[in-house]
Amino acid sequence: MTQRKPPGKKWESWVEEQIQDAGNEGEFDDLEGKGQPIAGLDAPYDPLWWIKKLMARENLSVLPPALEVRAKVERALEALARLPSEKQVRDLVAALNAEIGRANRTTIAGPPTSLAPLQIDVVVAEWKRRRTDV
């Protein structure tokens, strides 16, 4: 779009003319989602919709690091029951302990990190108990 608006022509008609020309030349034929309904069109208006989409797309969080690691540990502990082997449980708990340790060492803003590393043998014993109860 390097051309300038001709003098005496209204902006709206000039822009509409360019859109029509581009459509006739097939510039819009390969757009993502062509022919599909627009997602979220029936949802109530949310003035922060674009921020929420950006945060989901970029995997961003607004929680302080101490709360973020606490939430991650809770989600992971809930998911432990679905793991098929003890080795996977031990690996997950070791990874969680590494994150807890990192948060405890580096968090300087927000609430203090009061989360202690998990005891791997205790978590594995609980995992085994839950598997026998099911």
N, C-alpha and C positions, 0 to 999 in steps of 0.2 A: 504494500500500500504506500507507494512512493508518490503517487499523484496528489496534487493539491485540489482543494475544493474550488470548483469554478466560481468566479464572481457572479453574484446574482442568484445562485442556487441555494436553497435552504439546506441546512445540515442534515435534517431528517431525510429528505428525499435523496440527497447525495449518498448517504450511508445506506439507505434501503436499496438504491440502485446498485451499489457495490456488492451488497449481500446477494441480490438477485443474480448478478453476473457470476459471482463465485459459485452459486448453486447451479446455475446453468452449465458451468464449466466442470462440474463434478467435484469441486473442492471439499464438499461436505459428505461425500459418499462413503468414506472409510472411517468415519468417526466412531469411537468406542461407544457401545450401547445403542447404536442406531436401530430403531424399530422396537426398542424395549421401553417399558414404562420407567419414568424417572423415580428413582428410589427416594422414599420419604416424602413424596408429594402430598400424601394424605395426612401426614403428621402435623400436629399443631405447630405454629410458628415458634421458633426458638432463636432469639437474637444472637446467641453464642454458638449456633450450629457450625460455623466455619472453624471455630477454635476447637470444638469437640472432634470434628473430622480430622483436623490437623494433628491433634494429640493422639488420636487412634492410629492414624497413618504413620506417624513418626515414632510411635510407641513411647510417648512422653508421659511423665508423671508429675503431679504437683504436690505430692506428699513429701514431707521432710525425709531424709535418708533413714532415720531411725524407724519411722512408721512404715516406710516402703519395705524395708527388709523384714519387719515384723509381719506385714501382710503377705509377703512372698513366702515366708516360712509357714504361715498358716495354710496357704493354698497348697503348698507342697506336701505338708503333712496330711492334708485331706486326700491328696492324690496318691499317697503311698499304698493304700489298700489295693489299688489297681495294678501295682507293679508285680510282674510274674516271678522275679527271683530275688533272693537275699542279696546277691551281689549288686543288683540295681538299687536296692534300698540303701545299702551301705554307700554306694557311689553318690546317690542323691543327698544323703545326710552329710557326707563329707563335703560336697559342694555347698550345701547350705551353711555348714560350719565355716567354710572359707568366706562366704559372704557376710556372715555374722561378725567374724573377726575383722573383716575389712571395714564394716560399718562402725564397729566399736573403736577401731584405731583412727578413722578419718573423720567421723562426724563431729563438726564443730558448731553447726547451727541447728536450731530446732530443738525438739525435746531430746533428753539424753537417751542413749541406747542402753536399755536395761536387759537386753536379751543375752542370755548366756549360751555358749555353744551347746548343741544337743549331744547327749550321750548316745553314741551309735548303738551300743549293745541293748540299751533300754528301748530305743526306737525299734530295733530289729525284733526284740521279744514281743513288743506290742503288735508289730506287723504279723508275726507268727500267730499270736493269740487271735487276732481278728480273722485270719485265714481259716483257723480251725473252727471258729464260731459260725462261719457262713456255711 
